[in-house]
Amino acid sequence: MTQKKQHSLLNRADEACAILKKHISQGNIIRIVSHNDADGLSAAGIIANAINEEDGKFHVTILPRLKDENVIQFRSERYKLFVFCDMGSVFLNDINNFKSDVIILDHHIPGEGEAKENVVHVNPHIFGIEGSKEISGSGTSYLAVREMNKKHLANLALVGAFADMQFHDGFIGVNSLILEEAKEFAGLEVHNDLKIASKNSEPIYKSMAYTLNPGLSGLTGDLEASIMFLEKIGLSYGVKFSDLEGEEQDVLKDELINVNPKIFGEVFTTPKESPELRNLEDFGSILDACGKNKKFGLGISLCLGEREKALHAAVNLQNKYRNQLIKGFDWVRREGVVELENIQYMYSEDKIIKTLLGTIAGVGLSIGIFDSSKPVIGMSRFHKDIKISGRTTRRIVEEGVNLSTALQDVAVSFGGQGGGHDIAAGAMIPFKEKDNFLNLLDEVIGKETK
């Protein structure tokens, strides 16, 4: 049954591939619209690479979310092919009204409706495949180009999958198919190693504090605690991991395994890449920093293979973002969260903190900052609206909670919108409905867990 589902998804992706090839061959400029996170940037990067390698032309727009006004604007543009990456499924009925051809390459839970003849809708959920665990937005984009002899782009699909937190003791579903193609066609190597962040380019104490997945309780997001940890075990904190002697590396490995056994495991690298991007998870982290800092063009440039100046600028952005994240963890450790019966939430109007709430929520659950028995809701004010980022654990999802449907249903009740995945989702509501939203969401989550 699983193979049949995957085969159906691959067939739909091949339909998209045929449409894309047709428009490239006709010399049409392809309009790419994608999400602003690392998965969305990877997804757009895959499509852009495929078009570029075929001497085609494209125009990319990156958005934090797709809104009604965006769809209306795109519908009025005179492009002959639109490609929506990592978004679009919720707006299928509106996109059906486009006069041009459209390809939707999404992995979020779709809305109701069927695609019209001019729309090729590629989404794993249509075929009974779980889009939050088995394939990312970039993976869906990859499926739409792989039959154009583009299997060397499989690494970018995995970059997006890592960034979308789809690696849990291995890849499953379609991601495992993409993994095998990455090893065969994209030079990917897999070996067991310590999974601390940027260990080839940062001092060890920073690598530990910057490690988000898997998180290190008491160390992630805390530079001082990381220094003290290293001093306690007799290691220099100012050198890179690669500068340590073999015995010293083993000591650090054993001590960190005691903190979190998952810190030692499979590492996915492209040896010929620049050191900063060699590890696929580090690549995703850099793209995430580009997205968070609204430097979308820089992220796309990296995906298209630009290095030197582009990479230097991106690494500087990553360092800036990581410093902000450290401050964000300091803030939440100091301020804590507000506990309701079935959810917990944090709220900030700080212009930096509010861009970090989703990451803080997800990582905070994994390292014990928050109560892991309740979903965490991050809330921040944007003018007259409240932006909401929800995160929960796989165990809570297995108990019946689906953050995507919960946030979507509750947000719609107050004139907003929402969606995403069962384990990680977002919403936007009017600011005046903040308390009403929290009370109703608390009630809905309570019913889902009973």
Beta strands, then each sheet from edge to edge (+ up, - down):
strand 1: 29-35
strand 2: 57-63
strand 3: 81-85
strand 4: 101-105
strand 5: 119-122
strand 6: 189-194
strand 7: 264-269
strand 8: 338-339
strand 9: 344-348
strand 10: 376-382
strand 11: 385-391
strand 12: 417-420
strand 13: 424-430
sheet 1: 2+ 1+ 3+ 4+ 5+
sheet 2: 6+ 7-
sheet 3: 8+ 9- 10- 11+ 13- 12+
end
